[in-house]
Amino acid sequence: MSRHWSSELRGLTSAKARKWMVRFLILGLLGLLLGSCSSWQAAQLYREGSLALEKGEFDLAVSDLEAAAALQPDSSEIQNHLGIAYEGSGEIEDARRAFERAVALDCDNASASTNLEALREAHWSRESSLP
């Protein structure tokens, strides 16, 4: 009798374990899907913002790229394009901050470094302290 009870207990434990594993797997997949959805949205906004930049529609580019940056705050490329959009719309301080963030996120981002240096040369004289 005790043998039957222990095998039944093992079966119950195994069923509970499977139930929890399935729940864990479902939650994990849901997390991946939501995370990738956010990445997809950021990529779409980045593309739209970049197209707006090419057309000279700086305000639209700022809007799209700010939304992309909110979804992917650690993207150096998004920050660099956001800096270009800010500069094009006359928001020089915001442009400087975006370029600096792009460089801080990826010190090998040559475009962001070049854009930051060009912005500084264009808007601040060598005699004044550079921000």
N, C-alpha and C positions, 0 to 999 in steps of 0.2 A: 504494500500500500504506500509506503513512504517513497518508494521508487517512482511510482506513478505520479505522486504529488510533485516530486522534484523535477521530473521531465515536463510536467504541465507548467511549473513555475518557470523553467528555462524557456519554454515556448512563449509564455506571456512576456517575459523579459525581452526576448528576441523580437516579439511583435511590437512592444513599446519602443524598443531601440530603433526598429525599422521606421516606425511612425515618426519618431523624432528626427531621424536621418532624412526622411522625406521632407519634413517641415523645414529643416535646416537647408536642404538643397533648394527648395522652392524660394526661401528667403534670399539665399545667395544669388540665384538666377534673377530674381526680381531686382536685387541691388545692382547687378551687372547691367540689366536692361535699362534701369533708370540712369545709371552712370553713363552708359553709352548714348542714351537719348540726349543727355546734357551735352556730351561731347559733339554729337551730331548737330545739335542746335547751335553750339558755339562755332563749329566749322561752317555751317550755313550762313550765320551772321557775319563771320569773317569774310567769306566769299562776297556776300552782298556789300559789305562795307568797302572791300577792296575795289569792287566794280564802281561803286559810287566815287571813290577816290580817283579812279581813272577818268571818270566823266567830269571831275571837278565839282562834284556835289558834296562839298565838305560837311555841311550840317547833317545830311543824311548819313554820310560815312561815320561821323562822330556818334550818331545815335546807334547805328548797327554795331560799331566796334566797341562802344561802351557796354552794350548788352553782351557781346561776345566775351569781353574781358570779365564781366561779372560771372559768367559761366566757367571761364577758364582763366582765373586770375594769375596763373603761373606761366602763361604763354608769352614768351619774349616777342614772337612774331606779331601777335595781336597788339601788344603794347607799342611796338615800333610803328605799325600802321595807324594806331590811335594817335600817336605823336604827330605823324604826318597830317592826319585829318585835323587835329587841333591847330597845328600851325597854319594850315590852309584856311581855317575859319577864324584866324586871328587870335586864338587863345594860346598865347606864347608860353605863359607859365605852366599851363596844363600840358602843353607839348613837351616842355623841358622835363616835367615830372614823368611823363609817359616814356620818353627816351631813356631817362635815368633808370626807370624801373626795368625797361627792356634789357639794358646793359647789366643791371644787377642780377636779373634772372639768368642771363646767358652772356658771359663776358666775351664769348666768341662770336656774338652777333655783330659782324662788321658793319652791316647797314645801320643798325641802331647807334653804334659808336660814331659812325660818320655823320649821321643825322644830328646827333647831339652836338658834335663839334661844330657843324655848319650852323646850327641854330644859335649856339653861343657866339660864334663869329659875326653872324648877321644882326644879332639883337643886343649884344653887350660889347662895349668897347674893351680893349685890352687894359686900359687904365682903371676902369671900375672893377670892383670885385665881382667875379663871376658867381652866379648862384650855383 
